[in-house]
Amino acid sequence: QVQLVESGGGLVQAGGSLRLSCTVSGSIFSITVMGWYRQAPGKQRELVANIGSGTSTHYADFVKGRFTIFRDNAKTTVYLQMNSLKPEDTAVYYCNAARRVSPYELWGQGTQVTVSS
């Protein structure tokens, strides 16, 4: 059974940095796109960034220039480097993976990121 295991959340002051990690436990063979979403209290879950099976990346406008998504050479771990953090970045961050086979979508357990002003 394929699972996504996240780590790296925490509390940081505004302007600080954090790096989130998402490791695929199990086969990566059928995974196409991996990404990070976030959900703040009372708000809908939104896409932060994703990365394709090659090197293509996509970022939400609100993180462009501040966050970077990348993966290790084995493609088993995806990272989200978050710089210049703002209080409005406070949310639970979820790792997501799209697959060619069922289950077609996987989610991590979520990791809390809190940015204090």
ABEGO torsion letter per residue (X at the ends): XBBBBBBGBEBBBBGBBBBBBBBBBEBAAABABBBBBBBBBGBBBBBABBBBABABBBBBAAABGABBBBBBAAGABBBBBBBGBBAAABBBBBBBBBBABOBABBBBAEBBBBBBX
